[in-house]
Each structure stands twice: as structure tokens, then as C-alpha cells.
Amino acid sequence: MAEPTTRDEAFTEEAMTHLDTLYRGALRLTRDPDAAQDLVQDTYLRALRYQHSYQAGTNMRAWLFAIMRNLFWDRFKGGRQEEISLDDDGSDFPLYERLKDETAVPEADVLNRLAAEEVVKAVEKLPPLHREVVLLVDVEGFAYKDAAQVLGVPIGTVMSRLHRARQQLQKLLYDYAVESGIVHPGSA
């Protein structure tokens, strides 16, 4: 790949390396592929418009996530977030359709997907401020410092929200763990 010739090209090239990560984050925020694409596009438009405020050498991914988060909250202020059901895709066997993968036949794969689905459902039940910190730190792998930058809060706030979110997840997943035989009733 040729070296970028201008600062603008270097900025654009670096920003584009985070496209897939931003889309995954946007999809988790919006729960809708079309809305996620729109959110990512708007994020890049705003990033290009304000690229002069980006300090070269700092964490571009965190900067882009902060822009995306702000755009998301601006759009969905006042609790007007769309709740999109992922339970039924219109087929006669929606669970099977979501789990099938022609290359993976073993029962363990299906069980792992069911467990992962339960975790996703539990994360979606978290309050928005807790859900976003789990997505940033536990799913996207942001350091506490970078998550704090994205969220615009102190590191201690990130740590306390994450602690509370993990406690909530533990409670939400306890019944599933008992039903699945992962833990026995009465054990913690």
C-alpha cells in the first residue's frame, strides 16, 4: 500500500481501519442493521468534518466511538430508543434459522450458541449506561481509560458501572445456569 501523501489521506486511512469495529458497536447500540449503517456513516461524516480536532497519535478508535455514542444519544434522547424484536424472523423455525450453520454440525456448537444467545439477551436487558460500558470494555476490549474517554466520564465511573453491570448480568444469568446444570441451586 502506498504511503498517504497528505494529512487528510492519513487521517482517512487510519479512520477506515476501524469501520468493522464501529459497525459492530453501532449494531449493538441500535439493534438494527440499517440504523447501524446510518449511524456509522454519520459518525464518519462528523469525524471528517471535525478531523482538525483529532490529535494525531491518540486513540482514533476511542475518538470515533465517542462521536458515534454522542450521535446515538442525540438521536435517541428522552428514552425514545427503538426496541426491535429479534425473536422472529418470519420463518416457521426462527430459533433453528438463527442457529443453523451448514459447516457446524456438533451439538456443542448449538449449545454454545444458545449460551451466547442467553448472554446477549441478558446484556440487552441492562440499563443503557451499564450496557454501553459492558459493550465497550468486555466486548470491544477498550481499556478503562479509553472507555472513560468515549463515555466522557471518570475512570472510576466506568469501573463502578462495569461492576454493577456484571452483578446484574450474574443475576440475570443465574436461572439459565441452574437450568443448564452449569451451577447447582444454592451455589454462587
C-alpha positions as CSV (number, residue, x, y, z in Angstrom):
1,M,0.0,0.0,0.0
2,A,1.4,3.4,-0.9
3,E,2.1,6.0,1.8
4,P,-0.6,8.6,2.2
5,T,0.5,11.9,0.7
6,T,-1.4,14.3,2.8
7,R,-2.5,14.6,6.4
8,D,-6.2,14.2,5.3
9,E,-5.4,11.0,3.5
10,A,-3.5,9.6,6.5
11,F,-6.5,10.5,8.7
12,T,-9.0,8.9,6.4
13,E,-6.8,5.8,6.0
14,E,-6.4,5.4,9.8
15,A,-10.1,6.1,10.4
16,M,-11.2,3.5,7.9
17,T,-9.3,0.7,9.7
18,H,-12.0,0.9,12.4
19,L,-15.0,0.5,10.2
20,D,-15.9,-3.1,11.1
21,T,-15.5,-2.4,14.9
22,L,-17.6,0.7,14.6
23,Y,-20.3,-1.2,12.8
24,R,-20.4,-3.9,15.4
25,G,-20.7,-1.3,18.1
26,A,-23.4,0.6,16.2
27,L,-25.3,-2.7,15.6
28,R,-25.3,-3.4,19.4
29,L,-26.5,0.1,20.1
30,T,-29.3,0.3,17.5
31,R,-30.1,-3.4,17.2
32,D,-31.0,-2.7,13.6
33,P,-28.6,-3.2,10.6
34,D,-29.9,-0.3,8.6
35,A,-29.8,2.1,11.6
36,A,-26.3,0.9,12.4
37,Q,-25.1,1.6,8.9
38,D,-26.6,5.1,9.1
39,L,-25.0,5.7,12.4
40,V,-21.6,4.6,11.2
41,Q,-21.9,6.8,8.1
42,D,-22.9,9.8,10.2
43,T,-20.0,9.1,12.5
44,Y,-17.5,9.1,9.7
45,L,-19.1,12.3,8.2
46,R,-18.8,14.0,11.6
47,A,-15.2,12.7,12.0
48,L,-14.2,14.1,8.7
49,R,-15.9,17.4,9.4
50,Y,-14.0,17.7,12.7
51,Q,-10.8,15.9,11.9
52,H,-8.9,19.1,12.8
53,S,-9.8,18.4,16.5
54,Y,-8.3,14.9,16.4
55,Q,-4.8,14.8,17.9
56,A,-2.6,12.5,15.8
57,G,-1.1,9.7,17.8
58,T,-4.0,9.4,20.2
59,N,-6.6,6.6,20.2
60,M,-8.5,7.0,16.9
61,R,-10.9,4.1,17.8
62,A,-11.9,5.7,21.1
63,W,-12.4,9.1,19.4
64,L,-14.6,7.6,16.7
65,F,-16.6,5.6,19.3
66,A,-17.1,8.8,21.3
67,I,-18.5,10.5,18.2
68,M,-20.8,7.5,17.5
69,R,-22.0,7.4,21.1
70,N,-22.8,11.1,21.0
71,L,-24.7,10.8,17.8
72,F,-26.6,7.8,19.1
73,W,-27.7,9.5,22.3
74,D,-28.6,12.7,20.3
75,R,-30.9,10.7,18.1
76,F,-32.5,8.7,20.9
77,K,-32.8,11.3,23.7
78,G,-35.6,11.1,26.2
79,G,-35.8,7.3,26.2
80,R,-37.2,7.1,22.7
81,Q,-34.9,4.3,21.7
82,E,-36.4,1.8,19.3
83,E,-37.0,-1.6,20.7
84,I,-36.5,-4.0,17.8
85,S,-37.5,-7.6,18.4
86,L,-35.1,-10.2,17.2
87,D,-37.3,-13.1,18.3
88,D,-39.0,-13.9,15.0
89,D,-37.6,-13.6,11.5
90,G,-40.8,-14.7,9.8
91,S,-39.8,-18.3,9.3
92,D,-41.6,-21.3,10.8
93,F,-38.5,-22.2,12.8
94,P,-36.8,-18.9,13.9
95,L,-34.5,-20.4,16.5
96,Y,-33.3,-23.0,14.1
97,E,-32.7,-20.4,11.4
98,R,-30.6,-18.3,13.7
99,L,-28.6,-21.2,14.9
100,K,-28.1,-23.2,11.7
101,D,-24.7,-23.2,10.2
102,E,-24.1,-25.7,7.4
103,T,-20.4,-26.2,8.4
104,A,-21.0,-26.8,12.1
105,V,-22.9,-30.0,13.0
106,P,-21.7,-30.9,16.5
107,E,-24.2,-30.5,19.4
108,A,-21.6,-28.5,21.3
109,D,-21.8,-25.7,18.7
110,V,-25.5,-25.4,19.1
111,L,-25.2,-25.4,22.9
112,N,-22.5,-22.7,22.8
113,R,-24.7,-20.6,20.6
114,L,-27.7,-21.0,22.9
115,A,-25.5,-19.9,25.8
116,A,-24.2,-17.0,23.8
117,E,-27.7,-16.0,22.9
118,E,-28.7,-16.0,26.6
119,V,-25.8,-13.7,27.4
120,V,-26.7,-11.4,24.5
121,K,-30.3,-11.3,25.8
122,A,-29.1,-10.5,29.4
123,V,-26.8,-7.7,28.1
124,E,-29.7,-6.2,26.2
125,K,-31.8,-6.1,29.4
126,L,-29.2,-4.0,31.2
127,P,-29.9,-0.3,31.6
128,P,-28.3,1.7,28.7
129,L,-25.5,3.2,30.8
130,H,-24.5,-0.2,32.0
131,R,-25.0,-1.9,28.7
132,E,-22.7,0.6,26.9
133,V,-19.8,0.1,29.4
134,V,-20.1,-3.7,29.0
135,L,-20.0,-3.4,25.3
136,L,-17.0,-1.1,25.3
137,V,-14.9,-2.9,27.9
138,D,-16.0,-6.6,27.8
139,V,-17.0,-6.9,24.1
140,E,-14.8,-4.4,22.2
141,G,-11.9,-4.7,24.6
142,F,-11.5,-1.0,25.4
143,A,-9.2,-0.1,28.3
144,Y,-10.9,1.6,31.2
145,K,-9.2,4.9,30.3
146,D,-10.4,4.7,26.7
147,A,-13.9,3.7,27.7
148,A,-13.9,6.7,30.1
149,Q,-12.9,8.9,27.2
150,V,-15.6,7.6,24.9
151,L,-18.3,7.9,27.6
152,G,-17.0,11.3,28.9
153,V,-16.8,10.1,32.5
154,P,-14.0,9.5,35.0
155,I,-12.4,6.1,35.0
156,G,-13.9,5.4,38.5
157,T,-17.4,5.8,37.0
158,V,-16.5,3.3,34.2
159,M,-15.3,0.8,36.9
160,S,-18.4,1.2,39.1
161,R,-20.8,0.9,36.2
162,L,-19.0,-2.1,34.9
163,H,-19.0,-3.7,38.4
164,R,-22.8,-3.1,38.7
165,A,-23.4,-4.3,35.2
166,R,-21.5,-7.5,35.8
167,Q,-23.5,-8.1,39.0
168,Q,-26.7,-7.6,37.1
169,L,-25.6,-10.0,34.4
170,Q,-24.8,-12.6,37.1
171,K,-28.3,-12.3,38.5
172,L,-29.9,-12.3,35.0
173,L,-27.9,-15.5,34.0
174,Y,-28.3,-17.4,37.3
175,D,-31.6,-19.1,36.4
176,Y,-30.2,-20.1,33.0
177,A,-27.1,-21.5,34.6
178,V,-29.2,-23.6,37.0
179,E,-31.5,-24.8,34.3
180,S,-28.5,-25.8,32.2
181,G,-26.8,-27.6,35.0
182,I,-23.8,-25.2,35.0
183,V,-24.4,-24.4,38.6
184,H,-26.5,-26.1,41.3
185,P,-29.2,-24.2,43.2
186,G,-27.9,-22.5,46.3
187,S,-24.3,-22.2,45.0
188,A,-22.9,-18.9,44.0
